[in-house]
Amino acid sequence: MPLPYFLIMLALVVLSAGATIALVTWAGLPFVALGFAALAGTLLLGARQWR
């Protein structure tokens, strides 16, 4: 993978993580809810791989 594409991808991941944290904070949700949502998503995607 060329370096510019890697750096753009890395910047997009960091920006999307920041946007997610900003939206959770703006909505007034506790960070535990974000953690549970991430855990549930990981479990669902992991379960799909076993099928």
C-alpha positions, -999 to 999 in steps of 0.1 A, spaced: 0 0 0 15 34 -10 23 57 19 -1 85 10 -31 61 9 -20 46 43 -18 81 58 -52 91 44 -67 59 58 -51 65 92 -64 101 92 -99 90 84 -99 64 111 -88 89 137 -113 115 125 -142 90 126 -132 79 161 -131 115 172 -165 122 156 -180 91 174 -167 103 208 -180 139 200 -214 126 192 -216 104 223 -206 134 244 -231 157 226 -259 132 231 -252 130 268 -246 92 268 -222 76 292 -190 62 277 -200 28 291 -229 27 266 -204 33 238 -182 5 251 -212 -19 253 -222 -9 218 -187 -16 205 -186 -50 224 -220 -60 210 -209 -51 174 -177 -71 178 -196 -101 191 -221 -99 162 -194 -97 136 -175 -125 153 -206 -147 153 -211 -140 116 -176 -154 108 -185 -188 124 -214 -194 101 
